[in-house]
Amino acid sequence: MKKFTNIRRTAALVAVLTVAGLAVGPVSRVGAASFPAHAPGSVSCDSGTATITAYPPARSAVTSGTTAPGYMYSFYAPPGRERVLWSSSLSVWNGSQWVLYDNSAPWLYAFANQNGLQSWYFNGSYVWSTSPNDGIAIDRHDYRNLYRGYYRVWNYFSWSSIPGTDSLLAAKYNGVVGASYCSIG
């Protein structure tokens, strides 16, 4: 009987977390009303090391104005290029709502044009940087030493040509598109 009760509790918790994740709005979108097309990067969750890794939007291949998940585009038409920024934060489920857990991720810089990101070229690959000039090359933010629980990642986007920022929930956890959170423990 205890095993069945635990299964029902787990199923109920998953249902609550799913509804709570959807209740705050879209999990991801491409192109907010006043911002260029953009989408959050992926998230990797590792219970073994109690670490969640948030990845910034990926560098896109040259396209003809089409967007794909994880890409970030400039507001300008050709030949425009502008500085873009990305950061993340981590929320945890406290049993009744999602609350901010860690907001320590730095803003990372890159450049975008109409074809997508033109990130800093460093050591043979495209990565983001911690400085608008020549900062430390970085391609992710790790949230470490996490307690047992349910977590989700917020992505923050900013463009030099537009005032303000946009925020989106991550929508790809451990390779599963459409997932809205992951668990540690």
N, C-alpha and C positions, 0 to 999 in steps of 0.2 A: 504494500500500500504506500509506503514512504517513497519508493522509486516512482510510482505513478504520480504522486503529488508533486515531486520535484520536476517531472516532465511537464506537468500542467503549469507550474510556476514559471519554468523557463520559457514555455510557449507564450504565456501571458506577458512576460517581460519583453520578449522579442517583439510582440505585437505593440506594446506600449512604446518601445524605443522607435519602432518604425513609424508609428503615427506621430510621435513627438518630433521625429526628424522631418517628416513631411509637413507638419503644421507650421513651420517657420517660413515656408515658401519653397521655391524651386531649389532642388539640390544643386543644379548647375544650369547655366544658360550661356549662350554664345551671343554676345552683343547686347549689353544693357542699353536702355533708351538713349542715353547721352554719352556713351563710351564706345570706343572701337571694339570690334569683335575680340573676344577673349574667353578663356575657359581655364578652370583650375588644373594643375598638374595632378599626378597620382600620389597615393599614400601607401606606405608599406608599414605593416604592423607585425612586430616580432615579440610574442609572449615570452620566448626563451630568454631574451635579453631585456625585456620590459622597455622596449624602444619603439616609438612611432617616428617614421621618417616622412616628412612632407617635401615633395618635389615641386619646383616651380614649373611654369609652362615650358613645354619642350620647344626647341627650335624647329620651325616648320620647313618643309621643302617649299620651293617656289611654286606657288599656285596661281590660278587666275581669279583671285578674289574669293575663293571658297575657303571656308573655315573648317577646322577639325578640332576635336577635343584636345585640350592641353596647349593650344597655340595662343599667341597674343599678337595683335596687329596694331599698326599705327593709325592715328586719326587722319594723317595726311595722305593724299593721293600721290602718285609718282611725281617727282623723285624724292618726296619727303622722307625724312628719317627723324625719329625723336627718341629721347630717353624714356624708358618705361621702368617701373619699379614693381616688385612683388615681395610680399611678406606673408606670414601665416601665424595663426594662433591655435591653441588646443583647448577644446572644451571637454568636460567630463559630465556624465550623467550622475546626478546626486540622488536618484531614486524618485524624483518628481519633476525635474527639469534639467536642461543643459546649462552649465555654468562655466565661465571662463576658468581655465586651469593654469595655462602658461601663455604669456604674451611676450616672451623674450626674443622671438625670432627677429633678426635684423632685416632692414629693407635691403633687397638685392637689386642691382642695376643691370640693365641691358639696353640694347637699341632695337627698335622695330621699324619696319617700313610696311608698304602695302602687301608684301609677301610674307610677313611674319617676323619673328625674332631674328636679329642679327647680333647674337650675344658676343661677349668678349671671347676672342680667340686666344687660348692659353694652353700651352703644352700639347698641342695637337688636337684639341677638341673645343667645342663651343660650350661655354659655361657662363654663369652669372657672376657678378662681382659685388663685393661689399662696399665699393666706392665708385662714384661716377667717373673717376679718372683712372686709377690704376690699383684698385684695392685687391684684396685676397680673392682669388677665384674660388667659387663655391657652387655646388649644384644641388644642395638640399639643406634642410634643417632637421636635426635629430632632437626629439624629445626623449630624454633618457630617464632611467630609474623611476618608471611609472608604477603606481600602485595598481592593484587588481581593479578592473572596472571597464566601462564602455567609454570610448573617446571618439571625437570627430574633429576634423580640421577645417578651419576657416581660411580662405585665401583672400588676400587684399591686393588690389591692383591700383596703380596710379600712372598717369601720363603727364609729361611735362607741358603738353598743350592744353590740358583740361584741368580746371580746379577740382579738388576733391578726390575721393577714392571710391572704388566699388568693392564689394565683398561677396564672395560666393562660397558655399560649402563644397568641399571635395566630393567627387562623385565616382571615384575609382579607388577602392581599397583592396590591396593584395591582388590586383589584377581583375577584380570583379567590378565591371561598369554598372553603375546604378546603386551601389552599396552606399549607405549613408553614415556608417560608423564602423568601428572595429573594437574588439575586446582584447584586453591584456589580462593574463592570469588564467 
